[in-house]
Amino acid sequence: MNKNRNTGKGPGAKAKLTPVEKLKLEILAELGLLEKVEREGWKALTLAECGRVGGILNSRLRRI
């Protein structure tokens, strides 16, 4: 496992984010879900929220 990536393990985990990961975080912030993911992790998102993020991510990646 790459130790430079933020796996959500430990409070001081530093992240080197890929462009796609940065885009995911941007979308989460736009939807008002970023704090929820930072506080509780990705498992806290509902299926509908994950689908919404994935759909927006897919449409933005197609435009690029």
Sequence and secondary structure as in RCSB ss.txt:
>XXXX:A:sequence
MNKNRNTGKGPGAKAKLTPVEKLKLEILAELGLLEKVEREGWKALTLAECGRVGGILNSRLRRI
>XXXX:A:secstr
  TTS  S STT      HHHHHHHHHHHHHT HHHHHHH GGGS HHHHHHHHHHHHHHHHH 
